[in-house]
Amino acid sequence: MQPTRDTRQLNWLLAWAVVFCDIGTSVYYVPGILYGHVGDATPFFVLLTSAGFVLLALKYVEITWRNPEGGGVVTITTKAFGPMWGCLGGMLITVDYFLTTAISAVAGFHYIGSVFPFLDPYVVGLACAGVLMLAILNIIGIRESAAVALAMAISALAVNLIVIGFSLRSMSASHWAELLRHLSAGKDLSSYDLLVGFAAAWLAFSGLESISQISPAMRFPLRRTTRFAMAGVILTMILTAPLLTALSVAILPPEIKATQSERFISELGLISGGLGVKLAVVLTASTLLLFASNTAIIGAYHVFLALANRGFLPQMIALRGHVFNTPYIAISIATFVPILVILTTQGKMVLLGDMYAFGLLGAFVFSSLSLDVIRWRLGRRDLGLWIGLLTTAMVTIAWGVNLVEKDLATLFGGTLTAIGMLTAVGVRDGWFMDLLHRIPTIRRLQARAYRASEHLVEEELKGLVTLTEAVELKSLYPSSTLLALRGESPRLIQEGITRAKGKGEAALYCIYVEEWPGLFDGQTPHLPNEEGVKTLKSALQEVREKNIEIIPIWAISYNAAEAIANAAQQLEVDAVLVGATRRSAFYHMLRGHVVKRLMNRLPHNCHLMICN
């Protein structure tokens, strides 16, 4: 199912915020990781790689608007080379998401530990607990919020600029000399050392690919929104990443750089601006890092669902729980692997950073090369094509160097990718089905997934309509009443029938809204979910032989209240009926209270009626 305008919530500023909340986190841990590899040359390599980052970012603008359905590297690689190569791209970005979850969680608690030192010995356990808590929240169904992302992005950017301002003001002549020496360190390095440092420094711009993942949520015209959003990303990253890296390496004393490499920026804030600035850095860094960890979990399980929909992973991965209607198996895998990575590496940031580079650069290479192929097929032979090929060569060289230099990362990433591809080929060609069906639990889950899929296909052909189709049917089935359903609601439907008959109408609109994380929707929920079909089918049964025609509307939205209010406006009803909910306060806190939101969003001439 293609994303609709209802799900396209992100203007360029919100899109910038979502991407910055991902790519902007790297500045908190990359300077320390790079310092462990290249020492005082760290600022030089971050500045050098910034040029490559700008060129790749410009390519991601085109990748994003060419793929409004989302999917990132999976979609663009599939279009360029075919489904199996797209699956390989998906496996690489999944490795990237696993490491993003792990490294962001560990770094977040390291920054908290800079204020509460007694937590330092427990960072590994806290990071695992944090990822586990994010898993629980995602199974409950917490949604990504663009508004929250905007607030966090602006706060983090402001604090970063404050740290830069205080640092520049506090620099002495010796600091300036040190800074200039670091920026010119490349002239003393061999060609191979330059390549190694250049390859490692790409970690400073991890998260760039997230803009191509959120294209289904970005407003039209997509090309314009993407250009403005990416311009904001480039500007803010160039303003912060090279400067913060250079200032931290130049100003921090050697003993701090040797012992506090996990939190260079908070220590820089303390030295240059005092405890208040340090606390501001810790607050924004830790929240942003945990937010990035959650975004990576969401991205990973959406890749799983997309690959399952394309026949590369077992359908049982897409199974959703009855209580919260979320893909609990996919979410569990997306969090179990990062926890295992944290435990295996014992949270060592340098090791996590090395492992991170495998999937990150692999995804960059596949995305960049795929766009080159598509441009060539379209007959482009302009300057943009040749600059794009140069960009592809840069990231390919960086990936190749990392594959050779970081053997443990290559082993880890290569093993995960190989397992994923073996599974994909096995599922597609039916290799594993006989073996899997010998396991009773797997057999039951697989049977349930197939039954659900067949049931949905059958029911989708029995009259469910989209909001657009319902609006087109208004003249044939006019009604002033809209029922917002969540589960089987016979009393609510009876109230709607009574109201419709009282107004002399013969039709009733019923809408079921499936809430889905709005920043990564794309084509993942391509069929109505089981609960939605069951709910609307129950409504149709309730009105049999009652001389009322029900128009069953299925919708998907990042916000149920927004979708219901939009439906009320487009259908021009004067009343929306909802059932009283028995959800807990905790549930409402995480997923939102639809009734309260509806009160603020319904048209002024439309009444909200709550039926017990």
JOVENHU-V46382 format. One record per residue. N is the residue number from 1. RES is the residue in one letter. PHI is phi in whole degrees, 0 to 359 (* if undefined). PSI is psi as a letter, one per 40 degrees, with the letter a starting at -180 (none if undefined). Layout:
n = {N:N}
res = {RES:RES}
phi = {PHI:PHI}
psi = {PSI:PSI}
This chain:
n = {1:2:3:4:5:6:7:8:9:10:11:12:13:14:15:16:17:18:19:20:21:22:23:24:25:26:27:28:29:30:31:32:33:34:35:36:37:38:39:40:41:42:43:44:45:46:47:48:49:50:51:52:53:54:55:56:57:58:59:60:61:62:63:64:65:66:67:68:69:70:71:72:73:74:75:76:77:78:79:80:81:82:83:84:85:86:87:88:89:90:91:92:93:94:95:96:97:98:99:100:101:102:103:104:105:106:107:108:109:110:111:112:113:114:115:116:117:118:119:120:121:122:123:124:125:126:127:128:129:130:131:132:133:134:135:136:137:138:139:140:141:142:143:144:145:146:147:148:149:150:151:152:153:154:155:156:157:158:159:160:161:162:163:164:165:166:167:168:169:170:171:172:173:174:175:176:177:178:179:180:181:182:183:184:185:186:187:188:189:190:191:192:193:194:195:196:197:198:199:200:201:202:203:204:205:206:207:208:209:210:211:212:213:214:215:216:217:218:219:220:221:222:223:224:225:226:227:228:229:230:231:232:233:234:235:236:237:238:239:240:241:242:243:244:245:246:247:248:249:250:251:252:253:254:255:256:257:258:259:260:261:262:263:264:265:266:267:268:269:270:271:272:273:274:275:276:277:278:279:280:281:282:283:284:285:286:287:288:289:290:291:292:293:294:295:296:297:298:299:300:301:302:303:304:305:306:307:308:309:310:311:312:313:314:315:316:317:318:319:320:321:322:323:324:325:326:327:328:329:330:331:332:333:334:335:336:337:338:339:340:341:342:343:344:345:346:347:348:349:350:351:352:353:354:355:356:357:358:359:360:361:362:363:364:365:366:367:368:369:370:371:372:373:374:375:376:377:378:379:380:381:382:383:384:385:386:387:388:389:390:391:392:393:394:395:396:397:398:399:400:401:402:403:404:405:406:407:408:409:410:411:412:413:414:415:416:417:418:419:420:421:422:423:424:425:426:427:428:429:430:431:432:433:434:435:436:437:438:439:440:441:442:443:444:445:446:447:448:449:450:451:452:453:454:455:456:457:458:459:460:461:462:463:464:465:466:467:468:469:470:471:472:473:474:475:476:477:478:479:480:481:482:483:484:485:486:487:488:489:490:491:492:493:494:495:496:497:498:499:500:501:502:503:504:505:506:507:508:509:510:511:512:513:514:515:516:517:518:519:520:521:522:523:524:525:526:527:528:529:530:531:532:533:534:535:536:537:538:539:540:541:542:543:544:545:546:547:548:549:550:551:552:553:554:555:556:557:558:559:560:561:562:563:564:565:566:567:568:569:570:571:572:573:574:575:576:577:578:579:580:581:582:583:584:585:586:587:588:589:590:591:592:593:594:595:596:597:598:599:600:601:602:603:604:605:606:607:608:609:610:611:612}
res = {M:Q:P:T:R:D:T:R:Q:L:N:W:L:L:A:W:A:V:V:F:C:D:I:G:T:S:V:Y:Y:V:P:G:I:L:Y:G:H:V:G:D:A:T:P:F:F:V:L:L:T:S:A:G:F:V:L:L:A:L:K:Y:V:E:I:T:W:R:N:P:E:G:G:G:V:V:T:I:T:T:K:A:F:G:P:M:W:G:C:L:G:G:M:L:I:T:V:D:Y:F:L:T:T:A:I:S:A:V:A:G:F:H:Y:I:G:S:V:F:P:F:L:D:P:Y:V:V:G:L:A:C:A:G:V:L:M:L:A:I:L:N:I:I:G:I:R:E:S:A:A:V:A:L:A:M:A:I:S:A:L:A:V:N:L:I:V:I:G:F:S:L:R:S:M:S:A:S:H:W:A:E:L:L:R:H:L:S:A:G:K:D:L:S:S:Y:D:L:L:V:G:F:A:A:A:W:L:A:F:S:G:L:E:S:I:S:Q:I:S:P:A:M:R:F:P:L:R:R:T:T:R:F:A:M:A:G:V:I:L:T:M:I:L:T:A:P:L:L:T:A:L:S:V:A:I:L:P:P:E:I:K:A:T:Q:S:E:R:F:I:S:E:L:G:L:I:S:G:G:L:G:V:K:L:A:V:V:L:T:A:S:T:L:L:L:F:A:S:N:T:A:I:I:G:A:Y:H:V:F:L:A:L:A:N:R:G:F:L:P:Q:M:I:A:L:R:G:H:V:F:N:T:P:Y:I:A:I:S:I:A:T:F:V:P:I:L:V:I:L:T:T:Q:G:K:M:V:L:L:G:D:M:Y:A:F:G:L:L:G:A:F:V:F:S:S:L:S:L:D:V:I:R:W:R:L:G:R:R:D:L:G:L:W:I:G:L:L:T:T:A:M:V:T:I:A:W:G:V:N:L:V:E:K:D:L:A:T:L:F:G:G:T:L:T:A:I:G:M:L:T:A:V:G:V:R:D:G:W:F:M:D:L:L:H:R:I:P:T:I:R:R:L:Q:A:R:A:Y:R:A:S:E:H:L:V:E:E:E:L:K:G:L:V:T:L:T:E:A:V:E:L:K:S:L:Y:P:S:S:T:L:L:A:L:R:G:E:S:P:R:L:I:Q:E:G:I:T:R:A:K:G:K:G:E:A:A:L:Y:C:I:Y:V:E:E:W:P:G:L:F:D:G:Q:T:P:H:L:P:N:E:E:G:V:K:T:L:K:S:A:L:Q:E:V:R:E:K:N:I:E:I:I:P:I:W:A:I:S:Y:N:A:A:E:A:I:A:N:A:A:Q:Q:L:E:V:D:A:V:L:V:G:A:T:R:R:S:A:F:Y:H:M:L:R:G:H:V:V:K:R:L:M:N:R:L:P:H:N:C:H:L:M:I:C:N}
phi = {*:286:297:256:296:296:270:271:269:264:279:296:291:293:297:302:298:298:291:296:295:263:291:289:285:297:294:281:235:294:305:292:296:296:300:292:264:241:62:292:278:306:300:300:288:295:294:298:287:302:296:295:300:297:296:291:299:295:290:292:300:290:302:289:285:285:231:295:281:84:97:55:296:298:291:293:288:299:294:275:235:115:299:293:292:297:297:298:300:297:294:294:291:293:302:300:296:303:288:300:301:292:291:291:295:296:298:301:283:296:292:297:294:290:262:241:301:294:274:306:293:248:300:299:296:294:296:297:296:296:295:297:296:296:298:298:297:288:292:295:114:298:257:293:245:294:294:296:301:296:298:292:295:296:298:295:298:298:294:300:292:296:299:298:299:298:294:297:292:272:287:266:299:294:295:296:295:297:298:296:295:294:291:255:293:295:291:263:258:286:298:291:297:297:295:297:293:298:294:291:288:298:301:294:237:293:108:300:292:296:294:284:280:263:302:295:259:267:287:280:290:297:298:293:300:294:299:294:298:291:300:296:297:299:299:291:288:294:289:251:300:296:293:296:296:297:293:293:289:281:266:295:296:304:292:291:295:280:247:238:294:284:215:304:289:291:291:295:299:294:291:271:233:95:298:300:293:299:298:296:297:298:296:289:294:294:291:294:294:291:297:295:298:294:299:294:298:298:298:296:287:290:296:303:295:297:290:294:296:268:87:262:229:301:298:295:298:272:300:245:287:288:281:250:59:241:284:293:290:298:295:298:294:295:250:294:297:301:298:297:296:298:292:293:272:55:70:287:295:297:293:297:296:298:292:300:296:299:290:300:289:298:295:301:298:296:295:294:294:297:295:301:296:296:299:296:297:279:87:282:224:270:299:301:297:291:293:297:295:298:298:299:298:298:288:293:298:300:295:300:297:296:300:278:284:248:295:293:296:296:296:295:296:295:295:298:295:296:299:298:291:298:296:298:295:297:290:297:264:77:297:264:298:297:294:295:287:278:265:305:296:297:299:293:295:295:298:295:296:294:299:298:295:297:298:294:296:299:289:297:273:251:108:294:233:275:299:301:293:296:298:294:271:304:292:276:230:290:204:252:234:239:262:260:258:216:86:293:223:299:292:296:295:297:298:295:298:300:293:298:294:297:263:72:255:245:221:214:271:234:237:242:252:269:277:221:309:290:267:224:289:58:262:302:274:282:233:303:287:299:296:296:297:297:296:289:295:299:297:297:292:295:261:299:62:242:57:232:259:262:258:277:251:251:224:236:203:288:212:299:299:298:293:294:297:295:296:300:291:289:276:59:274:249:207:242:254:232:272:294:263:249:295:284:297:296:299:296:297:277:250:91:263:299:299:298:291:298:303:271:250:294:304:297:265:247:266:257:240:254:250:283}
psi = {h:i:i:i:d:d:e:g:e:h:a:d:d:d:d:d:d:d:d:d:e:d:d:e:d:d:e:d:d:d:d:d:d:d:d:d:d:e:b:e:e:d:d:d:d:d:d:d:d:d:d:d:d:d:d:d:d:d:d:d:d:d:d:d:d:e:g:e:e:a:e:b:d:d:d:d:d:d:d:d:e:i:d:d:d:d:d:d:d:d:d:d:d:d:d:d:d:d:d:d:d:d:d:d:d:d:d:d:d:d:d:d:d:d:d:g:d:e:e:d:e:e:d:d:d:d:d:d:d:d:d:d:d:d:d:d:d:d:d:d:f:i:i:h:h:d:d:d:d:d:d:d:d:d:d:d:d:d:d:d:d:d:d:d:d:d:d:d:d:e:h:i:d:d:d:d:d:d:d:d:d:d:d:e:d:d:e:e:i:i:d:d:d:d:d:d:d:d:d:d:e:d:d:e:f:i:e:d:e:d:d:e:d:e:d:e:e:i:i:i:h:d:d:d:d:d:d:d:d:d:d:d:d:d:d:d:d:d:d:d:d:d:d:d:d:d:d:d:d:d:d:h:i:d:d:d:d:d:e:f:e:e:f:d:d:d:d:d:d:d:d:d:e:a:d:d:d:d:d:d:d:d:d:d:d:d:d:d:d:d:d:d:d:d:d:d:d:d:d:d:d:d:d:d:d:d:d:d:d:e:e:e:i:i:d:d:d:e:i:i:i:d:d:e:f:i:g:d:d:d:d:d:d:e:d:d:d:d:d:d:d:d:d:d:e:f:e:h:d:d:d:d:d:d:d:d:d:d:d:d:d:d:d:d:d:d:d:d:d:d:d:d:d:d:d:d:d:e:e:h:f:a:d:d:d:d:d:d:d:d:d:d:d:d:d:d:d:d:d:d:d:d:d:d:d:g:d:d:d:d:d:d:d:d:d:d:d:d:d:d:d:d:d:d:d:d:d:d:e:f:d:e:d:d:d:d:e:e:h:d:d:d:d:d:d:d:d:d:d:d:d:d:d:d:d:d:d:d:d:d:e:f:e:h:i:i:d:d:d:d:d:d:e:d:d:d:g:i:i:e:h:h:h:h:i:g:i:h:g:d:d:d:d:d:d:d:d:d:d:d:d:d:e:f:i:e:i:h:h:h:h:h:h:h:h:i:h:e:e:f:c:b:e:d:g:e:i:i:i:d:d:d:d:d:d:d:d:d:d:d:d:d:e:h:f:e:f:h:h:h:h:h:h:h:i:h:i:e:h:d:d:d:d:d:d:d:d:d:d:d:e:f:i:e:h:h:h:i:i:h:i:e:i:i:d:d:d:d:d:d:e:i:h:d:d:d:d:d:d:e:e:i:i:d:e:h:i:h:h:h:h:none}
